Amino acid sequence: MNRKFNLAIVSKNNKVFLQRVMTLFYKRDYLIHNMSVDFSNQSGYAKILLTLEGNDEIFDQVQRQVYKIVDVVNVEQI
């Protein structure tokens, strides 16, 4: 059963971070409903908040794939 879930991704702030994350979602054909990018509380880090649609299997796969991106520090469901 598909449902919406929110995902918070914290990474080192660099120019290609957002491009890498969006490329991952595009190649896997995941549906993003909302996206917000901002600086995190820690200096030098950025945070992406995403709302995705899928089942628990898709969420687990997304989490594993995002962690493979080199600069990612933390991924959590909120």
N, C-alpha and C positions, 0 to 999 in steps of 0.2 A: 504494500500500500504506500503510495507516494504522499509525502507531507513536506511542509516547508521547514527548514532549519536554518539557524543563524550561525555563522562561522566567523571567528576572529582570528586573523593571521598577523603575527608580529614578526617583523624582519628588520635587518639592518637597512637603513635608508640609503638606497642608491638608485641610479637612474633606470636600471633595467629590471628592478624588482617587480613593478606593476606589470610590465610587459611579459615577464616570465609567467606570472600567475595567470594572466588573461589568456596567454597562449595555451597553457595547460588546460584551462576550462574550454577553450574553443576547440582544441583537438579532440577532447573527450566528449564533446557535444553536451556539456552540462548546461542547464538552464539557470541563469542568474536573474533573480527578480530585482534585487537592489544591491548597490555597491556604494561604499563610502570609504575614502582614503584620507588619513590624517596622520599627523605626528603623534607618537605615543608619549607617555609621561617621561620616559627615559630619553635623554639626548642622543641623537644619532639613530633612532629607530622609528619606523613607520608602522601603522596599523591599518589593515584592510578589514572592513566589516562587510560580509556578504550574506545575502539571503538566497538560498538554493532550494530547489525542489527535487525530491528523490526519496528513496527508502534508506533503511539503515545500512544496507550493503553499499550503496552509492556514497553515503557519508563516510564510511570507513575507508573506501577506496580514495575519495577526495583527500582525506586527512593523510593517508600514506603518501600519496603523490605530492602533496604540497610540502611535506617534510623533506622530500628529496631535493627540493630547490635549495641551493647552497646557503643562502643568507637567511633562511627562515629560522626563527628562534622558538616560536611557540604557535600552536594551532589548537583552538579549543571551540567547543560548541557552547553558545551562550543562549 
